[in-house]
Amino acid sequence: MTSRIIVKNIPTNIDEKKLKEIFSKQGVVTDVKICFKGQKHRRFCFIGYKNSQDAQNALIYFNNTYLQMNKLSVQFAKTLDDPDLPKTWSKYTNVYYIQNFQNYIKFRNKQIIKMKNKNNQSKIKIQKNKIMINKKNLTHLKFLRNKNFKNIQIQ
């Protein structure tokens, strides 16, 4: 279990000192990091506690509470080596994750097979939850990108 939590939906006018003061009610806070993108406040922060028990207490105490009219969402922060996290260079990977792929494939299966027959140069393989597309011809992604899939894998 981790000793860091992520607090989402924090007010934009609050500073690290005030957050440390508020979250110290549930244990010893080691650090507070408010996240910005350039000058823009991203409305979440990371808070580190001395031990994981303090972090657990803070999560239970502060989750779904209000701070200056904002409902806080508190979760354990994921570590950098967590396999569930997207890769830092995800735009360079070959896997596209698409929601509701199985539902979509029921309706579009015929169109994909037509495209496969029309252009033999790019191979489209349909598996249980994947569409495999040859990397040489990515024109098929135009109609796939805007749809709800679970994942597409490019070879």
N, C-alpha and C positions, 0 to 999 in steps of 0.2 A: 504494500500500500504506500502511496506517495504522501509526502508532507506538503505538497503544493496544491492549491485550488485555483480554479479559474472562476471569476465572477463576471457574469455577462449582464448587460443592460444597466451599467452604472451611469449616473448623471454626468453630463459633460463638464459641469462646473466644479467638480470635486477634485481635490488634489491627493497626492500620495500620503501626506501627513494625516489628513482627515480619515482616509481609509484605514491607515495603520491604527489610529485611535479607535475607530469603530470595531474593527475585526480583532483587536487585542482583548476584547471581552471574553473570547473563547480559548485563549491560549497565547503563548509568546510568539509574536509575529517577527520573523527574521527579515523579510523584505517585502516590498510592494512595488509592482511594475505596471504602470498604466500604459497601454499600447496606443501608439499614434501611427498614422500613415502620412508622412510629411508633417503638416501642421494640423491635420484633421484628427480629432479624437475618435477612436474606434469603439468606444463605449464598453470595453472590457478590460480586466486587469488580472494579473497573477499575484497571488499572495502566498508567501512561504511561511510555514510554521516550524517551530523547533522540532516537533515530532509528528508522526502520522495520527496519533490519537487526538491532538489538538485540531488538526485539519479535519478529521472526521466530525468532531464536535461542532466546528464552525460550519461545515457543510449542512449538518442537520439543523443547526440553529438559524442560519441565514438564508437557506434555500427558500424561495417563494415568499420572501419578506420584501418590504418596501423601503426604499431609501430615496427621499425627496421625490415622491410620487412615481418612482420607477420600480417595477417589480424585478427583483434580482433573481438570477438563475445561477446557482452555485453547483459546480461539479469538480471532481478530482481532475487535475491537469494531467494530460498524457505525457509520457516521456518521449524524447526524440526518437528512441529506437522502437517505439510502438508500431507494430505492423499495420494497425488501423489508420495511422496518419498518412495523408497523401505525401508523395515524395516531393522534395524541395524543387526538383527540376521536372515536375510532372508534365510540363508541356513538351518535353523531349522523350517521354516514354511512349510505348507503342500501344497502350491500353486505354480505351475510352470507356468510362462507366456510364451506363444509360439506365434510367429507371424504367420499370414495368416492361422489360423486354419481352417477356412471355406473352403478355396481353397484346403487344404491338405485333409480334410475329404472326399471331393468328390472322390478323387482318392484312398484313403486308407480305405474306409468304409468297403469293403469286407474283407480285411485282418484283421481288428480289430474284426469283427464278427467271423471270423474263429478262431482267438486267444481266443475269449470268449468261443466258443464252445469246443475248444481243452482243455482248462484249466478252469474248472468250479470253482476251488478253489479261483481264484482271479476274482472279479467281475469288469467288465468294463461297465460303463454306458456312453452312448453318449447323450449329451444334445446339445442345440443350439451352444454354444461356448466353451464347456468343455468336457473333457474326465475324468471320475471319476474312479480311480483305487484303489482297496483295498490295504492297506498298507502292508499286509502280504506278497504279492508277487510283487516285484517291477521290475521283469525281463522285463516287457513290456516297461519300460522306455528306455531300450537300443535302440529300434528302434524308439521310440517317441522323445528322446532327440535331435537327430540330424536333426529332421524335423522342418519345419516352422509352429508353432502353435500359437494360442493366449493364451490359458492356459490349464493346466492339473491340476486337483485337486485330491490329494491323501487322501483317507479316512482311 
